[in-house]
Amino acid sequence: MEMRDGLKRAVAIAMLLAFCLAACAEPEATPETPTPTVADPYREIRKRMVETQIRARGVTDEAVLAAMEKVPRHEFVPPEYLDQAYADHPLPIGYGQTISQPYIVALMTQLLELKGGDKVLEIGTGSGYQAAVLAEITDQVYTVEIIGELEKSAEARLRRLGYDKVKVKHADGYYGWEEYAPYDAIIVTCAPDHIPQPLIKQLKDGGRLVIPVGPPGGYQTLWKITKRGDEVITENMGGVIFVPLLRGKR
Ligand code: SAH
């Protein structure tokens, strides 16, 4: 009798223990307050853009790939081109100018060999998209635009999207941006017919300049130029098409 009572008590304790353990392991589901998430309907399409247009063509720099996956390109194109924001070609941004093809943006960014903390100058702000990609990699981004209206709207857009540290200037970028020189890297997103010497001058020793050079509308070559002391090393990266580098502030 005693033993049976003892057994009963032991079973009861064991069951209680099992119940407690189960309760601890799996707390009863309580209705959760949904965590507010900012809807980004373009996230998947951007991922696909990176995989199919950029990684597939040989861009390997993970910092560049991550930046291309993060920057909301659709915010940088005119509303009438929204449905083509992630398409594999350049798009008009007004004033006869264009936002470059995503692959070209990624390729040129990779050629700059940026590390976090590098100081980089862009000539040809346009929509501000390339500047935003650079700003995902380093917090020292300077960009110069010759068309006043584009400069103003790009600066407002960059601020609205939180790219607060990018410094934008309305000027003829042929002369670079002397005030903040020298730079670890300079990227030119419009094509002059020769390499502007002020840009070479404003490069640090070991600095990289990525620049398309050639006649307007004609065959242009993308050059990667590395400054080593008094020497420059030039590498031909292939044929490209860019809008021309204009002269004189507009
Ligand atoms: N990088 C831009 C695309 C640039 S299109 C983007 O991501 O959207 C080329 C830009 O270079 C145009 O906006 C054009 O107005 C500008 N540009 C042309 N000549 C220039 C010059 N001398 N200095 C600065 N910007 C110039």
Boltz pocket constraint, residues with backbone or C-beta under 6 A from the ligand:
constraints:
  - pocket:
      binder: B
      contacts: [[A, 97], [A, 98], [A, 99], [A, 100], [A, 123], [A, 124], [A, 125], [A, 126], [A, 127], [A, 128], [A, 129], [A, 130], [A, 131], [A, 144], [A, 145], [A, 146], [A, 147], [A, 150], [A, 171], [A, 172], [A, 173], [A, 174], [A, 189], [A, 190], [A, 243], [A, 244], [A, 245], [A, 246], [A, 247], [A, 248]]
      max_distance: 6.0
